[in-house]
Each structure stands twice: as structure tokens, then as C-alpha cells.
Amino acid sequence: MSEKGRHERLGRGDRLQARSCFLAAQRRGRRIPGRNLVVYALSRPEPERKQRSRIGITVSKKVGNAVVRNRVKRWLRESYRRMASSAPGGTDLVIIARPATAHSTYQRTAEELSELVARVGSP
């Protein structure tokens, strides 16, 4: 991998990894539904609010086979990576792909994610 490619990835600190973090965001977070995606946003405790937001992606088997699910996850990671600076800091975001996402395009998916993340910051 080139040196340039290393800086374009989402780092470990940018991703939700523990199942408990996913579940906390889904149980206590704000639900923001879209046509193809649902975003759950949970603000972290005060000392962690200055940190960057973290992302978790869930794509179930209802979306499609492994090839389709992996494509959707790549689309979502790349879309988020490009717009991460506009996400509210100190927030855990869980993005759930609905089955209709499999029939969407990268452009539509990126636009929808951008709109949903923008709505996270507004009441």
C-alpha cells in the first residue's frame, strides 16, 4: 500500500468496534431515518466531546449476498471518510443499511449519508 493510501483510511479511533458501543447508540441514541439508511447518533460523555466522531456500519443479510454487503460497506466508509469533518464531534454514529441500498448507487448513498449526518447536528 502506498503512503498516500494509508492516510486515506479510517483509523481505529474513527470506528466503533465493541458491540456494546453499537447497542448503546441504538438504544439511547437519536434515530434519523432515511430512504436507504438509518443513522443512530449518540453523544459521548463531556470529556470525550472534543474528539472526532466514530462510525459503525451494519449491513445485514437482508441487503444481499456477501458481495453486495461488502460493496455497500465500502460505499458507506468512503462516503463518511470524505465528509467526516462535517460530522459533529464527540458523537458515535451507527449507520444501518436498509435492503433498498443494494439497488442504489454510490452517489445516491453518499448524498443520503451526507444529509442524514447533517441532520444529526440539528435538533
C-alpha positions in Angstrom: 0.0 0.0 0.0 1.3 3.4 -0.9 2.0 6.0 1.8 -0.9 8.1 0.3 -3.3 5.2 0.8 -2.5 4.9 4.5 -3.7 8.4 5.2 -7.0 8.0 3.4 -8.3 5.2 5.6 -10.5 5.5 8.7 -8.3 4.9 11.6 -9.0 2.6 14.5 -10.1 5.6 16.6 -12.6 6.6 14.0 -14.6 3.3 14.2 -16.9 1.7 16.7 -15.5 -1.7 17.4 -17.2 -3.1 20.6 -20.7 -4.5 20.2 -21.7 -2.6 23.4 -21.0 0.7 21.6 -23.3 -0.2 18.7 -26.0 -1.3 21.1 -25.7 1.8 23.3 -26.1 4.1 20.2 -29.1 2.1 19.0 -30.8 2.1 22.4 -30.1 5.6 23.7 -29.2 7.5 20.5 -31.2 9.7 18.3 -32.7 7.8 15.3 -32.5 9.6 12.0 -34.3 7.6 9.2 -33.7 7.9 5.5 -34.9 6.2 2.4 -32.0 3.6 2.2 -30.2 4.3 5.5 -30.9 4.8 9.2 -28.4 6.7 11.4 -28.3 6.4 15.2 -26.4 9.2 16.8 -25.3 9.2 20.5 -23.3 12.0 22.1 -20.4 10.7 24.2 -19.7 12.0 27.7 -18.4 15.5 28.2 -14.7 14.8 28.4 -14.9 13.0 25.0 -16.9 15.6 23.1 -13.8 17.3 21.7 -12.8 14.1 20.0 -13.8 13.2 16.4 -17.0 11.3 15.8 -16.8 7.5 15.5 -18.7 5.4 13.0 -20.1 1.9 13.0 -21.7 0.3 9.9 -24.3 -2.5 10.0 -25.3 -4.3 6.8 -27.5 -7.4 7.4 -28.1 -10.3 5.1 -31.4 -8.8 4.1 -29.4 -6.3 1.9 -27.9 -9.1 -0.2 -25.2 -11.6 -0.5 -21.6 -11.1 0.7 -20.5 -9.3 -2.4 -23.4 -6.8 -2.2 -23.0 -6.2 1.6 -19.2 -5.6 1.2 -19.8 -3.1 -1.6 -22.4 -1.2 0.5 -20.0 -1.1 3.4 -17.2 0.2 1.2 -19.5 2.9 -0.2 -20.5 3.9 3.3 -17.0 4.0 4.7 -15.7 6.0 1.7 -18.7 8.4 1.9 -18.2 9.0 5.6 -14.4 9.4 5.2 -14.9 12.2 2.7 -17.4 14.1 4.9 -16.1 13.2 8.4 -15.0 16.8 9.1 -18.7 17.9 8.9 -19.9 15.3 11.4 -20.5 16.6 14.9 -17.5 15.9 17.2 -17.8 13.5 20.2 -20.6 11.5 18.6 -21.0 7.8 18.0 -22.8 7.2 14.7 -24.2 3.8 13.8 -25.3 3.5 10.1 -27.7 0.7 9.2 -28.2 -0.1 5.5 -31.7 -1.0 4.5 -32.3 -3.6 1.8 -33.0 -0.9 -0.8 -29.4 0.2 -0.5 -28.4 -2.7 -2.6 -30.2 -1.2 -5.6 -28.9 2.3 -5.1 -25.7 3.9 -6.5 -22.6 5.1 -4.7 -23.6 8.7 -5.5 -27.1 8.4 -4.0 -25.8 6.6 -1.0 -23.2 9.3 -0.4 -25.7 12.1 -0.8 -28.2 10.4 1.6 -25.5 9.8 4.2 -24.4 13.4 4.0 -28.0 14.6 4.5 -28.5 12.3 7.5 -25.3 13.3 9.2 -26.1 17.0 8.6 -29.4 16.3 10.4 -27.5 14.9 13.4 -26.2 18.3 14.3 -29.7 20.0 14.0 -32.3 19.4 16.7 
